[in-house]
Amino acid sequence: MISKYFNPYTDFGFKKLFGEEASKDLLIDFLNQLLPPNHQIAELSFKNPENMADTPQERRAIFDLFCESATGERFIVEMQKAQMKYFKDRSLFYSTFPIREQGKKGTWDFKLLPVYFIAILDFQYDEREEERKFRRDVSLKDQDGEVFYDKLHFKFLQMPLFNKQAHELTSHFDKWVYFLKHLEDFDQIPAILNEPIFQKGFEIAELAHLNSEQYEHYLKSVLEHNEAKASLDTAFSQGKLAGKIEGKLEAMHSAAKVLKSQGIAVSVIALSTGLTEHDIENLS
């Protein structure tokens, strides 16, 4: 089945939806769902991120944004569609650029503008179910959990962990996440998203509105995205398999130790556990 709308997780789709002047109102509306009341964006300008990333692929997925609130407070938002490999390291690394670039020559008191790093993850990094969080807000805190520095914040959205259905959406933020997660699957605008801001998003995302050159770029972006996803899925599956094997071996070793401590013959233990007699004899 051919999709009506593009995949917003591709570099092309992400930039088209959030990284162009024509779609700036979408970006502001989305970001204001994540930012605190004192930093609601009234004005926003893009900064060229050419000096921030090592490859063209990474540059397409990073937006460095200078923002101003309605009360005149200035701050910086760095937003990206996070790369899958070493994304925490990348996030920390890229967050240092808007900090360092505030440095001034000559006498300077080191006062910095607040920086928000926002990453949309089309993958989940929390493997243990009890640790999984769709949204994670991170700041620099001390040993008692009190905020030590209030000018650097990380916000991560693990999109696969958002499982609300249309009838369960309770906030504008919910609607945004639902829109992003399911955009490629929609064949028409659902009633819950039939409001001006999302109507514009659907119009921008409609593949029929792309010219031939744009569509070619989009197909290339889809291929790159799928290759990256396939690589991650393979690594994740291999990791799960290795974990299962390791767990099974630990269980076998534990059982063998108990039987050995009870004086059971090594040959019998080997037959019961599947371990070699040599391995059993070497168990401490």
N, C-alpha and C positions, 0 to 999 in steps of 0.2 A: 504494500500500500504506500503510495506517494504522499508525503506529508504536505500539508497546506502551509505550515509555518516552519521557520528555520529552528535549528537547535541552538538555544542561547548559550550552551556550554562551549560551543566552538569559539575559536578566537574571532572569527568573522561575525558570528551572531552576537557575541558579547559586546564587541566594539560597536556594532550597528545599533544595538539596543541602548547602550549606556555611554558610548565613547565619542559621540558626535554632537556638534552644536545643536542640531535639529532635534535631538532627543534629550537635551539637557534637563527638561522638566521631568522626564521619567526618572533620570538619575537622582535628582534632588528629592523627588517624592519617595523613592526607595530608600535612600540614605537616611532621610529624616525618620524612618521607622526604626532605625538602629541607633541613632545618636540621641544623647540626653537633651532635656528641655532647653538648657542654656546654650546648646550648640545646634539648634535647628537651622538649616541652611536657608538663607534668603538670597545670596548671590554666590555663584560658583564659576571658576575659570579653570580651564585645563592647562597643565604645564607639560611641555614636551618631555616624555620619559626616555628619550634616546640615550641619555647617559646613565640610565639606571639598570639596564639589562644587557646581558652579554650577547644575546641572539635576537634576530627579528621576531622569532616565535614568542619569546618572552615579552618583548616590547609591546606586542599587539595585545597582551592580556593584562597590562598594568596601566592604571590611570593615576596620575599624581594631580590632586585637586586642591586649589586654593579656595577656601570658603570663608564666608562672612555671615554672621547671624543677623537677625533683625535688630539686635541691640548694638551691633557694630563689633562684636567679638570676632577676631580672626583665628582661624585654625586650619589645619591641613588634613585632608583625608587621602589615604592611599588605598585604592581599591584594586583587587585583582581576582581573576579566575585562577585559583591556585594551581600551580604545577604539582604533579603527584609525588615526584621523588624529592625527598628531604624538604617537604613543604614548610615544616617548622623552621628549619635553618634558613630557607629562602625568605620566610616572612620576617624573621629577625634581621636578616641581612638587608632586605629592601627597606625596612622601617628606619634604618640608620641614614639613608640618603636624605629624606626631607629634614632630618635633624641636623646633619652636618652642613647642609646647604644654607642653613640659617646663620651660620658663622659669618662674622663681619671682620674685615681687616681693620687693624688699628685697635684703639680702645673699645672694648665691648664688654658688657656686663653679663653675658652668657644667658640672658633671658630668652626662653624659647616659646614658640607657639605650640599649643597642644597638637598632637599627632594621633590620628586614628588609623589603624591598619585593618581593613575589612577584606576578608577572603571568602569567596563562594567556592565550596568544594563539591565537585561532582563525584565524590568518592568518600568513603568513611575510613578513618584511621584508627578508631577505637575498636579493637578486635574483641575485647571482653564485653559481654552484654551489659554487665553492671556498671561499666565505665562510660557507656555511650550517652552522648548528649548531642541533640540536633544543633543547639546554639551554645557556643562557649565564649564568654566575655572574660578577657584576661587583662590584668593590670599588675603593676609592680607593688607587691605587698610585703610586710615584714612577717616575723615569725608568729605574730598574734593575729594575722589575717587583716591587719589594718593597712589601708592604702598608704604607701610610702611616697609615691610620685604620681601625681594626678594628670600628667600631660602626655602619657603614652598608653594607648589602649589597643588591644587586639580583639577583633571580633571574627569568629570563625563559624560558618554555617555548613554543617555536614548534610547536604541536601538529601541523600538517600535515607536519612533518618526521619525526614518529615513525612508522616503518613496520614495526615488529616484528609478526609474527603470533603467535597464541596459543602455538604450540610454541616460540617464541623468547624468551618472557618468562623472565627469570632472577632477578628481584628483586621485592620488594613494590612498589617504586616503579614498575617496569615495568607491574605489574598495574593500578596506579592510573591510569596514563596510558592504558593500553589500555581500561580501563573508561570513562574520560571521553571518549576519542576515538570509541568505537564504541557508546556507550550507546543512542543513538537507533536504531541499526540492529539491536540484539539483539531476538529474539522469545522468548528464554528465557535463563536464567543459564547461561553456558558453564562447563564443568567446571573450567577454570583459575581461575575467579572464584567458585567455590562454597565460600565461607568466610564466617563471620559478618559481618565488616565490609562486604563487598560485597553480601551478601544484604540487609542493611539499606538499602544504597544503592539497590538495585534496587526494594525495597519503596517507598521514598520517591519514586522516579522513575516509578513506574507511573501512567500517566495515568488509569486506572480508579479510582484512589484520590482523585482530585481532585473537589471538589464543583463545581457549575455555575459559581459565581463564580470559583473558582480556574482552571478550565479556560478561561474567557473571558479572564482576565488572561494566561494562558499563550499563547493564540492571538494576542493583541495583541503579546506579547513576541516571538513567532516572526516576526510581520510586521515588527516593527522590526529584528530581527536580520537577516532576509533582505534588507531594503532597504539596510542598512548594508553587507552582504556584496556585494550587486549593485553598489553604488557603488564599492567597493574594487576589485572584479574589472574593472569598466569602466575605471577609472583605470589599473590594472595593465596591461590589454591595450593601452590607448592609449600607455602608456609604452614597452611592448615594441615596438609598431609604429613609434613615433617613433625608437627606438634603432636599429631595422633600417634605416629610411630614412636616418638620419644616417650609419650605417656604410657603406651603399651609396654615398652621395655622397662620403664620404672616399676610398673605393676608386677611384671614378671620377676624382676630382681627382688622386690619386696617379698613376694610369695616364696621365692627360693631361699631367702635369708631365714624366714620363719621355719620352713621345713628343715633347713640345715641345722638350725639351733635345736631342733627337736630330735636330732640324730637320725633323720631319714637318709637312706643311702643316696649317694650322689647320682647314681644311674636312675633311680626312681624319680628324683627331683627333675632330672633332665627330661625324662619322659613326660612328666606332668606339666612342665613349664615351657618346653620347647627350647630352653637354653642348652648350650653345650656343657659337657662335664668340666671342660677347662674353665669356662666362665664361672660356673658354680663354685669350683674350688678356689677361685681368686676373689670371691665375694668376701668383703670384710665383715 
